[in-house]
Amino acid sequence: MRQFIQGIAENNHYQATHLLQILRQIQSRYHYIPEAAIEQLSAALSIPRTQIISVIEFYSFFHLAPRGQYELLISDSITDHMLGKKSLIDYLANKLGVVVGAVREDGVVSLDNTSCTGMCDQGPAGLVNGYALTRLDRPGIDKIVALINQQKPLDEWPGELFQVDDNIYKSGLLLNRQIEHGVALKSALKRGIKETLKEIDNSGLRGRGGAGFKTATKWQFCSEEQQTERYVVCNADEGEPGTFKDRVLLNSYADQVFEGMTVCAAIIGAKQGFLYLRGEYLHLHDKLQSILEQRRQNGLLGSNILGEGLDFDIEICLGAGAYICGEESALIESMEGKAGIPRNRPPYPVTQGYLGKPTVVNNVETFLAAAGIAVNGGDWFANIGTEKSKGTKILSISGDCAHPGIYEYPFGTTVQTVLNDCGADDVLGVQVGGPSGTFISNQEFDRKLAFEDLATGGSFIVFNASRNILDMVHNFTHFFAHESCGFCTPCRVGTSLLQKQLDKIIEGHGSAGDVVALEELCQLVKNYSHCGLGQTAANPILTTLERYPDLYQSRLKEISYEPGFDLDGALETARRMANRYDAGAHLAQLEVNEHE
Amino acid sequence: MSKTITIDGKTIPFEEGQTIMDAAMAAGVYIPHLCHQPEFTPHGSCKLCTVKVNGRNCSACTFPAADGQDVLNQAEELIEDRKKITQMLFVEGNHFCPSCEKTGNCQLQAVAYHLNMLDNHFPLFYPDRKVDASHAEVMIDHNRCIFCTLCVRASQQKDGKDVFAISGRGIHKHLIVNAQSGLLKDTDVDASDKACAVCPTGAILVKRTGYQVPIGERIYDHKQIDQVSLSTEHPKHGE
């Protein structure tokens, strides 16, 4: 092991910023991070062991205790649930002889849940040793169980288990045609750097991650900073449940994304760029590396690009299972080899980003669009869309519809148009923008996709009339509690309290006043949290409470007070140990007549 | 003319580089806080110092003062919400003031009194947390840790060590120490370290000092925390 770790440390030039990449390799080899590795790394990277442990304990894909040689994770997104995830994971656990969350006694396999893996159009999905599994069903699971029990190496598993499809159903401005390699860069250089920034400004392009900050303004600010060492970062930590368009863009349009980054580098004067790829998209890693290598050989990356004296290269950083790293300053912390905790702002990344240097962080789709604008000019983009939302938006559509997949629309398109196109009938409502977005009911389908109405990073989940809205709210609320980084009090404690209070109501233990208490708590978490995660964590409850108050009220007991502590629930462990499930082993804490 | 902000209508001067908290403290205005101590880099995590700056919620300890800012500190809504944030800190840990040797000297308790907190409001979490009494002179009672990171910062910035760190994610956050055994006795901590003196609660205690000052004669037994804070904590000057 000493030699193995020494080798990795050396390959990473003993840089502490590479800690995540180093730990990924150790986890992959040993299926945990052994104590000896921590000790050795601490010395090799000259960082305290506490920093290594805090990184291991922060990211879902790192473990201090051994996981199975086959680490199986099943995606826990609402879309997976809608496709029968619960019964599948039970079936899988039963077939494998392992408890969910545990390692099988022989150490061969471990099974657990994981947050949305970005395969919502081809779920139920999962990961085995980090590689995406799609369209899981019982026959597929039987195959997987047999392969694991025979201890077949992953590269001998049938390819169809890992097949990931693009499922592009509707193309527009951006997806219609691929830009020939190098053309965006050549156009930008020919037109002139300043003029190209002007075109991007004229295009009205706003960040596609959801916040919608004007791209040209961000690039301009960064280029005006005094510090001349600057960085370009492409945020491909696509963690919002229900979003998967960046996966498709990187699978089929990666060259154009890299080209957009290179145009940005030319404009802001950066020599180094990074693609922060979420760990769940490990299957794309090698392909992206070879595209980067190809671009270097073609003179589109590296030194003296296109013979124009431009130096720029791109490195890929893989994440390790943390939704919060989609927040740009948390992403930068993660790139620096630390836990993904959002920074205090100001200063903003354009002033002090990666390693304290001016940094532009943009979404995959933003760079894709920027490359298109560099070729076709600002008007090409600005002529489409609405006044405040120019151009098109690429949607990831999943849930109850005939054709889940990728759809590109001009901004200003109504929800009804989208629903017609994807083949959704009998629709109850749509979650727009993922759990952090808005739930809209079937009374609002004339609303428009645009920053000024329904802003979205691309997630569009359809629910039909057979679905229970509270199941969705429950799933999303638990997701936020699981993904809260824990830095600030309102989010760390508040998201857990939201989970408790919501469960109390859903499970029928709520009484008069509990919905009011829930709403109060929502406001507190929303108004006082440090970053976007906490500020939006209450949205699933708030947006459904606003539209379906009766749904919540109907779950309440008709008594004035029910304690937060479930006495009977607390006895569950005792009942299991005593193997007693008779009436005498249960307690009622309040004698009530519910029919009163 | 020097630059000013207004806090609750009162005009307050500030120097370039000061935060709202710095300016307020210098002018004798108390903003409740737990994770902040002027001698260390501001952290901005407890959120007790949330004020409204031109209508927007900001952490006073990290937000830079800028000319003409209109700051609300004593708004009823803010006071009520700060009380709830304090209640959150109480329910996520195990805080039993009557049996805690820090009672009367505890900032968490003092802030709770200051905000007129009379109950927990939220359901208790009853987390299973440990006590590390392995070290001869210093002990950690994890039940009382509120993750303010003052010990982490003090160890790095004042003691020139790296004894403490916060690990884990979300509600599973916890304090760890720099030793293979995970125990305080195997670290290079010293009872005279600044890190052992900054804990706002009773999570880090120097042994055999707990009852040297009798209950009833302790810091917050006779004074409110605002008064103590303003007379003992000295704000950072602008650079």
Chai-1 contact restraints between the chains, C-beta under 6 A:
chainA,res_idxA,chainB,res_idxB,connection_type,confidence,min_distance_angstrom,max_distance_angstrom,comment,restraint_id
A,P48,B,D162,contact,1.0,0.0,6.0,A-B,restraint_1
A,P48,B,N178,contact,1.0,0.0,6.0,A-B,restraint_2
A,T50,B,A165,contact,1.0,0.0,6.0,A-B,restraint_3
A,T50,B,I176,contact,1.0,0.0,6.0,A-B,restraint_4
A,T50,B,N178,contact,1.0,0.0,6.0,A-B,restraint_5
A,I53,B,S167,contact,1.0,0.0,6.0,A-B,restraint_6
A,I53,B,I176,contact,1.0,0.0,6.0,A-B,restraint_7
A,S54,B,A165,contact,1.0,0.0,6.0,A-B,restraint_8
A,S54,B,S167,contact,1.0,0.0,6.0,A-B,restraint_9
A,E57,B,S167,contact,1.0,0.0,6.0,A-B,restraint_10
A,E57,B,G168,contact,1.0,0.0,6.0,A-B,restraint_11
A,F58,B,R169,contact,1.0,0.0,6.0,A-B,restraint_12
A,N344,B,G44,contact,1.0,0.0,6.0,A-B,restraint_13
A,N344,B,T62,contact,1.0,0.0,6.0,A-B,restraint_14
A,S484,B,G170,contact,1.0,0.0,6.0,A-B,restraint_15
A,G486,B,R169,contact,1.0,0.0,6.0,A-B,restraint_16
A,G486,B,G170,contact,1.0,0.0,6.0,A-B,restraint_17
A,G486,B,K173,contact,1.0,0.0,6.0,A-B,restraint_18
A,F487,B,S45,contact,1.0,0.0,6.0,A-B,restraint_19
A,C488,B,S45,contact,1.0,0.0,6.0,A-B,restraint_20
A,C488,B,K47,contact,1.0,0.0,6.0,A-B,restraint_21
A,T489,B,C46,contact,1.0,0.0,6.0,A-B,restraint_22
A,T489,B,K47,contact,1.0,0.0,6.0,A-B,restraint_23
A,T489,B,I85,contact,1.0,0.0,6.0,A-B,restraint_24
A,T489,B,M88,contact,1.0,0.0,6.0,A-B,restraint_25
A,T489,B,L89,contact,1.0,0.0,6.0,A-B,restraint_26
A,P490,B,K47,contact,1.0,0.0,6.0,A-B,restraint_27
A,R492,B,I171,contact,1.0,0.0,6.0,A-B,restraint_28
A,V493,B,M88,contact,1.0,0.0,6.0,A-B,restraint_29
A,V493,B,E92,contact,1.0,0.0,6.0,A-B,restraint_30
A,S496,B,I171,contact,1.0,0.0,6.0,A-B,restraint_31
A,L497,B,F122,contact,1.0,0.0,6.0,A-B,restraint_32
A,L524,B,D81,contact,1.0,0.0,6.0,A-B,restraint_33
A,L524,B,K84,contact,1.0,0.0,6.0,A-B,restraint_34
A,N527,B,N57,contact,1.0,0.0,6.0,A-B,restraint_35
A,Y528,B,K47,contact,1.0,0.0,6.0,A-B,restraint_36
A,Y528,B,T50,contact,1.0,0.0,6.0,A-B,restraint_37
A,G564,B,P123,contact,1.0,0.0,6.0,A-B,restraint_38
